[in-house]
């Protein structure tokens, strides 16, 4: 799933932390990073802050339906 214009970065990572299954970030090179890993989150944050503090677009993969629903709800509500 592709997510766009994430302005609430803290809220985004809180949603990721609340997911029960694996959630992966697909990099531009096709690598997959486990976003539940704090190290991967820090690497993502470094990239975010180099882009002005918001995320223009991400491709992520969530494996559990409830996690997908949680991420979709975050994108609708923005929090």
Order of alpha helices (4+ residues) and beta strands (2+ residues): beta-alpha-beta-beta-alpha-beta-alpha
